[in-house]
Amino acid sequence: MVNFYLQIWRLLPPFLRKDKMHQWIWANLQPLQSLHAIFEGYRNETKDKLQVTTQTYSLEWYLNRVFNPSFAPVISAHSIDYTYGGIWIENNPNQVPLSLVWSDWEQQPPFFVYSDSDTQLSYLYSWQDYWQQINFIVWVPASLIIDEPMLGAHINRHNAIGHKYKIVYY
């Protein structure tokens, strides 16, 4: 960080180091100092954003820091306890099972869609069912008042490409 006030004294020659001259230069440097403060704030904010990865723990930490700064996680038995209202992420919730159908030339074992001996029916899913799958759920406490588009923007910035999510309040 630059100390503009001290820099004036250092850069002025000794014969110009009068109080009036110092105040005049200080007044002229005020816009530069405010611009420097804005830049420093932007720099620190960008550094914080770059430290967040797509790892679940990192994204949870970031979302709690932005939207729920009063949350202090309780760590017990090597896991974080979210009963006191933290934002947490559930990975791979109830995805549609992948069933593949092979053609004759692929020489794979046959896949039967339905047989009378089956006790449970198997279904082939359409592309629409696969596109609607979600990869993780972001659980948000109902007591938090959150701007959902802003939360979505923060998640999208750090979300892996092709992963879909859903925001659920608990």
JOGISUL-V281683 format. One record per residue. SS is DSSP state (H for helix, E for strand, L for the rest). OMEGA is omega in degrees with one decimal (NA if undefined). BURIAL is # if it has 24 or more other ideal C-beta (glycine too) atoms within 12 Angstrom, else .. Layout:
SS/OMEGA/BURIAL  SS/OMEGA/BURIAL
This chain:
L/-177.1/.  L/174.5/.  L/-175.0/.  H/-177.9/#  H/179.3/.  H/179.1/.  H/177.4/.  H/-179.4/#  H/-178.0/.  H/-174.9/.  H/178.0/.  L/174.2/.  L/-175.1/.  H/-177.6/.  H/177.2/.  H/-176.6/.  L/175.6/.  L/-176.5/.  H/-178.5/.  H/179.2/.  H/179.7/.  H/179.8/.  H/179.6/.  H/178.3/.  H/178.0/#  H/178.9/.  H/179.2/.  H/-178.7/.  H/-179.0/.  H/177.4/.  H/178.4/.  H/179.3/.  H/178.7/.  H/176.7/.  H/178.0/.  H/178.4/.  H/177.3/.  H/178.7/.  H/179.6/.  H/177.5/.  H/178.1/.  H/179.6/.  H/179.8/.  H/178.4/.  H/179.5/.  H/176.6/.  H/177.6/.  H/-179.7/.  H/-178.8/.  H/179.5/.  H/-178.8/.  L/177.8/#  L/179.0/.  L/176.6/.  L/-176.0/.  H/-178.0/#  H/-178.3/.  H/-180.0/.  H/176.2/#  H/-180.0/#  H/-178.2/#  H/-179.1/#  H/177.4/#  H/-179.8/#  H/-178.3/.  H/-171.0/#  H/-176.9/#  L/-173.3/#  L/-179.7/.  L/-177.7/.  L/174.9/#  L/-175.0/.  L/175.6/.  E/-178.6/.  E/178.7/.  E/179.5/.  L/176.7/.  L/174.5/.  E/-178.1/.  E/-179.6/.  E/-177.7/.  L/-177.4/#  L/-178.8/.  L/168.5/.  L/177.5/#  L/173.8/#  L/179.9/#  E/-173.7/#  E/175.0/#  E/-178.1/.  E/175.7/.  L/179.7/.  L/170.5/.  L/179.3/.  L/177.8/.  L/179.8/.  L/-177.9/.  L/176.0/.  L/-178.5/.  L/174.9/.  L/-176.7/.  L/173.3/.  L/-176.0/.  H/-174.7/.  H/178.4/.  H/176.2/.  L/176.4/.  L/177.3/.  L/-175.7/.  L/177.1/.  L/-178.6/.  L/180.0/.  L/-178.7/.  L/175.4/.  L/-179.7/.  L/-179.2/.  L/179.1/.  L/175.4/.  L/-179.5/.  L/-178.9/.  L/173.9/.  L/-179.1/.  L/169.7/.  L/-176.5/.  L/178.6/.  L/178.2/.  H/-179.5/.  H/177.5/.  H/179.4/.  H/-179.5/.  H/-179.0/.  L/178.5/.  L/175.6/#  L/-178.4/#  L/176.8/#  E/178.1/#  E/175.1/#  E/-178.9/#  E/-177.4/#  E/177.2/#  L/-179.7/#  L/-178.7/.  L/178.7/.  L/174.4/#  L/-172.7/.  L/172.0/#  L/-173.0/.  H/175.7/.  H/178.1/.  H/176.5/.  H/177.6/#  H/178.9/.  H/178.7/.  H/179.4/#  H/-179.5/#  H/180.0/.  H/-175.3/.  H/-178.5/#  L/176.0/#  L/-176.8/.  L/177.6/.  L/178.8/.  L/178.7/.  L/-178.2/.  E/177.4/#  E/177.4/.  E/-178.4/#  E/177.2/.  E/178.3/.  L/NA/.
